[in-house]
Amino acid sequence: MNRLDSKPQIGKLASDLGLKKTSKPVSQIVRLARKKIQKVASKYNCKSLQALLRAAAGDLGTVFREIHSDADLDHLVTEYVAKGETIFANLPNELRKNDYGITIKRQRAQSWEPRFVSVIDCRGDKSFRAYFTKWHELAHLLTMTPQMRLVFRRTHGAALQDPEEALMDVIAGDLGFFSELLPIDGTSDVSFENIDRIRSEFCPEASYQASLIGIVKALPRPCILVHADLAHKKGQTHREPLTLRAVQVTVNQSARDAGLQLHRRWRIPQNSVIHEVHRNQRYGEAAENLDWWTTSDGGALPPCPVIVKARPLFGATVALIIPID
């Protein structure tokens, strides 16, 4: 079960959307958003993720406005305040350090103009998250209810997010790498090279890390993506030594269906090629077995032969773990 399923805000949103009561409202809401995007893809005959993004924005009644400098922000504020949209006057205060995007409902839009403006903050390092931020803003519009707010904001950092904003990230991660538009089938080799090619051709605006996660999730073949780095076990003090651990784990649906699992903070097996790659910062791959992994309670995973492909990433290491057929 998704950790968000138990949050009252998510249950209320599902209810407001007219969905049946369930113990898994997150899956219900994501499916609803996906069905809407499938209709958009079909209606506009979208052939790429970029085309889908543009079509979805138009269909949902918003326009993206990217901010690359403080001057851009000032010009945008002036433009919309002159149109009688006084809510834009506070926009510089709304886009704070941890805010990446904001969608505002216009009060004085002409009949031919979009009802919403989605402002995407691309200043500095925020530009690397622009693609994901756009889908986050669209996720709000896809799940809009009669109780909607006038302003939606994307804030980065789980500790800063309320459950509804976190859910929008879940939806954005699913739709931003819409599997129906990716050239992936069950016979394709799972490799970093193929993921790089897909990203370059179909979602070049997406950050590398978001692409890895999104494309792995879309794979029809079982695959686990591990982001490994030196870290403490949960509950350890900073005085204890760091060990190489899975600081982030993505288990795609096909792997879940096959009964495979890995969890965050688990220690990387000492005999795994991931250690060698992390130490030497060079690509490596090897045949391994999931029963090398020790669970948090000291047990071992069931035997499952896998191929592990690992590469360095900004001083850390990412690895693809693929079961051997």
C-alpha positions as CSV (number, residue, x, y, z in Angstrom):
1,M,0.0,0.0,0.0
2,N,1.2,3.5,-0.8
3,R,2.0,5.5,2.3
4,L,-0.4,8.2,1.0
5,D,-3.4,5.9,1.0
6,S,-3.9,6.4,4.7
7,K,-3.9,10.2,4.5
8,P,-7.3,11.8,5.1
9,Q,-6.7,14.4,2.4
10,I,-6.2,11.7,-0.2
11,G,-9.4,9.9,0.8
12,K,-11.3,13.2,0.6
13,L,-9.9,14.0,-2.8
14,A,-11.0,10.6,-4.1
15,S,-14.5,11.1,-2.7
16,D,-14.7,14.6,-4.2
17,L,-13.7,13.1,-7.6
18,G,-16.6,10.7,-7.3
19,L,-14.5,7.6,-6.9
20,K,-15.6,4.6,-4.8
21,K,-14.3,4.2,-1.3
22,T,-11.3,2.0,-1.2
23,S,-8.2,1.2,0.9
24,K,-6.1,2.3,-2.1
25,P,-7.3,5.7,-3.2
26,V,-3.9,6.7,-4.7
27,S,-4.1,4.0,-7.4
28,Q,-7.7,5.0,-8.2
29,I,-6.8,8.7,-8.6
30,V,-3.7,7.9,-10.7
31,R,-5.9,5.6,-13.0
32,L,-8.4,8.4,-13.4
33,A,-5.7,10.9,-14.4
34,R,-4.2,8.3,-16.8
35,K,-7.6,7.7,-18.5
36,K,-8.0,11.4,-19.1
37,I,-4.5,11.6,-20.6
38,Q,-5.2,8.6,-22.8
39,K,-8.2,10.5,-24.2
40,V,-6.0,13.5,-24.9
41,A,-3.4,11.4,-26.6
42,S,-6.0,9.9,-28.8
43,K,-7.9,13.1,-29.5
44,Y,-4.8,15.0,-30.6
45,N,-3.0,12.0,-32.2
46,C,0.1,12.6,-30.0
47,K,3.2,10.8,-31.1
48,S,5.7,12.1,-28.5
49,L,5.8,13.0,-24.9
50,Q,6.4,16.6,-25.8
51,A,3.4,16.7,-28.1
52,L,1.3,15.1,-25.3
53,L,2.5,17.7,-22.8
54,R,1.4,20.5,-25.1
55,A,-1.9,18.9,-25.9
56,A,-2.7,18.2,-22.3
57,A,-2.0,21.8,-21.3
58,G,-4.3,23.1,-24.0
59,D,-7.0,20.7,-23.3
60,L,-6.9,21.4,-19.6
61,G,-7.1,25.2,-20.2
62,T,-3.6,26.3,-19.1
63,V,-0.6,27.9,-20.6
64,F,3.0,27.3,-19.4
65,R,5.1,30.4,-18.7
66,E,8.7,29.7,-17.9
67,I,10.7,32.0,-15.7
68,H,14.4,32.0,-16.3
69,S,15.4,35.2,-14.5
70,D,14.1,37.8,-12.0
71,A,13.5,40.1,-15.0
72,D,11.2,37.4,-16.6
73,L,9.2,37.3,-13.4
74,D,8.8,41.0,-13.2
75,H,7.6,41.1,-16.9
76,L,5.1,38.4,-16.2
77,V,3.7,40.2,-13.2
78,T,3.4,43.4,-15.1
79,E,1.7,41.7,-18.0
80,Y,-1.0,40.0,-16.0
81,V,-1.6,42.8,-13.5
82,A,-2.2,45.1,-16.5
83,K,-4.9,42.7,-17.6
84,G,-6.6,43.1,-14.2
85,E,-5.2,39.9,-12.7
86,T,-4.2,41.5,-9.4
87,I,-3.4,38.1,-7.8
88,F,-0.2,38.0,-9.9
89,A,1.2,41.0,-8.0
90,N,2.2,38.6,-5.2
91,L,3.8,36.1,-7.5
92,P,7.4,37.0,-6.4
93,N,6.5,36.1,-2.8
94,E,4.7,32.9,-4.0
95,L,7.7,31.5,-5.8
96,R,10.0,30.9,-2.8
97,K,13.3,29.0,-2.6
98,N,11.6,25.5,-2.5
99,D,8.7,26.4,-4.9
100,Y,9.2,25.1,-8.4
101,G,5.9,25.9,-10.1
102,I,2.5,27.5,-9.4
103,T,-0.8,27.5,-11.3
104,I,-3.2,30.4,-11.0
105,K,-6.8,30.6,-12.1
106,R,-7.4,33.8,-14.0
107,Q,-10.4,35.9,-12.9
108,R,-10.5,38.2,-16.0
109,A,-9.6,35.9,-18.9
110,Q,-11.2,36.6,-22.2
111,S,-13.4,33.8,-23.7
112,W,-10.6,32.7,-26.1
113,E,-7.9,32.7,-23.4
114,P,-6.8,29.9,-21.2
115,R,-8.5,29.9,-17.7
116,F,-5.2,29.1,-16.0
117,V,-1.5,30.2,-16.1
118,S,1.1,27.6,-15.0
119,V,4.3,29.5,-14.0
120,I,7.3,27.3,-14.1
121,D,10.3,28.5,-12.2
122,C,13.4,27.7,-14.3
123,R,15.9,29.9,-12.4
124,G,19.2,28.3,-11.5
125,D,19.1,24.5,-10.8
126,K,15.3,24.6,-10.9
127,S,15.5,24.3,-14.7
128,F,16.5,20.7,-14.4
129,R,13.1,19.9,-12.9
130,A,11.0,22.0,-15.3
131,Y,9.6,19.0,-17.2
132,F,8.4,17.3,-14.1
133,T,7.1,20.5,-12.6
134,K,4.9,21.0,-15.7
135,W,3.3,17.6,-15.3
136,H,2.8,18.3,-11.6
137,E,0.8,21.4,-12.4
138,L,-1.2,19.4,-15.0
139,A,-1.9,16.7,-12.3
140,H,-3.7,19.4,-10.3
141,L,-5.9,20.3,-13.2
142,L,-6.6,16.6,-14.0
143,T,-7.8,16.1,-10.4
144,M,-9.6,19.3,-10.1
145,T,-12.9,19.2,-8.1
146,P,-15.6,21.8,-7.4
147,Q,-13.7,22.5,-4.1
148,M,-10.6,23.6,-6.1
149,R,-8.3,26.3,-4.9
150,L,-7.3,29.4,-6.9
151,V,-3.6,28.6,-6.6
152,F,-1.7,25.3,-6.8
153,R,2.0,25.1,-5.9
154,R,4.7,22.5,-6.5
155,T,7.1,22.5,-3.5
156,H,10.2,20.3,-3.7
157,G,11.2,18.1,-0.7
158,A,9.0,15.5,0.9
159,A,9.2,17.2,4.3
160,L,7.7,20.3,2.9
161,Q,4.9,18.7,1.0
162,D,1.3,18.1,2.1
163,P,-0.1,14.7,1.0
164,E,-2.0,16.2,-1.9
165,E,1.1,17.8,-3.3
166,A,3.0,14.5,-2.9
167,L,0.2,12.7,-4.8
168,M,0.6,15.2,-7.6
169,D,4.2,14.1,-7.8
170,V,3.1,10.5,-8.1
171,I,0.7,11.3,-10.9
172,A,3.4,13.5,-12.7
173,G,5.9,10.6,-12.5
174,D,3.4,8.3,-14.1
175,L,2.2,10.6,-16.9
176,G,5.5,12.3,-17.6
177,F,6.8,9.0,-19.0
178,F,3.5,7.8,-20.6
179,S,4.4,4.2,-21.5
180,E,2.1,4.1,-24.5
181,L,4.3,6.7,-26.3
182,L,7.7,5.1,-25.4
183,P,9.3,2.7,-27.8
184,I,9.5,-0.1,-25.2
185,D,8.5,-3.8,-25.6
186,G,9.1,-7.0,-23.7
187,T,12.0,-8.0,-25.9
188,S,14.0,-4.8,-25.6
189,D,17.3,-5.0,-23.7
190,V,17.2,-3.2,-20.3
191,S,20.3,-1.0,-20.3
192,F,21.4,2.5,-19.5
193,E,22.1,2.9,-23.2
194,N,18.5,2.2,-24.2
195,I,17.2,4.4,-21.4
196,D,19.5,7.3,-22.5
197,R,18.3,6.8,-26.1
198,I,14.6,7.0,-25.1
199,R,15.3,10.1,-23.0
200,S,17.1,11.8,-25.8
201,E,14.4,11.1,-28.3
202,F,11.2,11.4,-26.3
203,C,11.7,13.4,-23.1
204,P,14.9,15.5,-23.4
205,E,13.5,18.2,-21.1
206,A,13.3,15.7,-18.2
207,S,16.2,15.5,-15.7
208,Y,18.4,12.4,-15.9
209,Q,17.3,11.1,-12.6
210,A,13.6,11.6,-13.3
211,S,14.1,9.9,-16.7
212,L,15.7,6.9,-15.1
213,I,12.9,6.5,-12.6
214,G,10.1,7.1,-15.1
215,I,11.4,4.9,-17.8
216,V,12.2,2.0,-15.5
217,K,8.6,2.3,-14.1
218,A,7.3,2.1,-17.7
219,L,9.3,-1.0,-18.6
220,P,7.2,-4.1,-19.3
221,R,10.1,-6.3,-18.1
222,P,10.8,-6.7,-14.3
223,C,13.5,-4.2,-13.2
224,I,14.7,-2.6,-10.0
225,L,16.5,0.7,-10.0
226,V,18.8,1.4,-7.1
227,H,20.5,4.7,-6.3
228,A,23.4,3.7,-4.0
229,D,25.5,6.0,-1.8
230,L,27.2,6.1,1.5
231,A,24.6,6.5,4.2
232,H,23.6,5.6,7.8
233,K,21.1,2.9,8.6
234,K,17.8,4.4,9.9
235,G,18.3,5.2,13.6
236,Q,22.1,5.3,13.5
237,T,24.0,8.3,14.8
238,H,26.3,10.4,12.7
239,R,29.2,9.1,14.8
240,E,28.8,5.6,13.3
241,P,30.5,4.7,10.1
242,L,28.7,5.2,6.7
243,T,28.0,2.2,4.6
244,L,27.0,1.8,1.0
245,R,23.2,1.6,1.0
246,A,20.2,1.8,-1.4
247,V,19.2,5.4,-0.6
248,Q,16.5,5.3,-3.2
249,V,14.8,2.3,-4.8
250,T,12.3,2.0,-7.6
251,V,10.6,-1.4,-8.2
252,N,8.6,-1.3,-11.4
253,Q,5.1,-2.9,-11.5
254,S,6.3,-5.9,-13.5
255,A,8.9,-6.7,-10.8
256,R,6.2,-6.2,-8.1
257,D,3.9,-8.6,-9.9
258,A,6.8,-11.1,-10.0
259,G,7.1,-10.8,-6.2
260,L,10.4,-9.0,-6.2
261,Q,11.3,-6.4,-3.6
262,L,14.0,-4.1,-2.3
263,H,13.7,-1.3,0.2
264,R,15.4,2.0,1.0
265,R,18.4,2.0,3.3
266,W,19.2,-1.7,2.8
267,R,22.9,-2.3,2.8
268,I,24.5,-3.1,-0.6
269,P,25.9,-6.7,-0.6
270,Q,29.7,-6.6,-0.2
271,N,30.2,-9.0,-3.2
272,S,27.9,-6.9,-5.5
273,V,29.4,-5.2,-8.5
274,I,27.8,-2.0,-7.2
275,H,30.6,-1.7,-4.6
276,E,33.3,-2.0,-7.3
277,V,31.6,0.6,-9.5
278,H,31.1,3.0,-6.6
279,R,34.8,2.6,-5.6
280,N,36.2,3.0,-9.1
281,Q,33.5,5.2,-10.6
282,R,33.5,3.1,-13.8
283,Y,30.6,1.1,-15.4
284,G,30.3,-2.5,-14.5
285,E,27.9,-5.4,-14.7
286,A,27.8,-8.9,-13.2
287,A,25.5,-11.9,-12.7
288,E,24.3,-11.9,-9.1
289,N,21.5,-13.2,-6.9
290,L,18.9,-11.4,-4.8
291,D,19.5,-13.7,-1.9
292,W,22.8,-11.9,-1.4
293,W,20.7,-9.0,0.0
294,T,20.0,-8.9,3.8
295,T,16.7,-7.5,4.9
296,S,16.3,-5.0,7.7
297,D,15.4,-7.8,10.1
298,G,18.5,-9.8,9.2
299,G,16.8,-12.3,6.9
300,A,17.6,-12.9,3.2
301,L,15.6,-12.4,0.1
302,P,14.4,-15.5,-1.8
303,P,16.9,-16.8,-4.5
304,C,16.5,-15.0,-7.8
305,P,19.3,-14.8,-10.4
306,V,19.8,-11.3,-11.7
307,I,22.0,-9.2,-13.9
308,V,23.2,-6.0,-12.2
309,K,24.3,-3.1,-14.4
310,A,25.8,-0.2,-12.5
311,R,27.2,3.2,-13.5
312,P,28.5,6.2,-11.5
313,L,26.3,9.2,-11.1
314,F,27.6,12.5,-9.6
315,G,29.8,10.6,-7.1
316,A,27.0,8.1,-6.2
317,T,26.0,5.0,-8.2
318,V,22.9,3.9,-10.0
319,A,22.2,0.2,-10.7
320,L,19.7,-1.7,-12.8
321,I,18.8,-5.1,-11.3
322,I,17.2,-7.3,-14.0
323,P,15.9,-10.9,-13.3
324,I,17.4,-13.5,-15.6
325,D,14.6,-15.3,-17.6
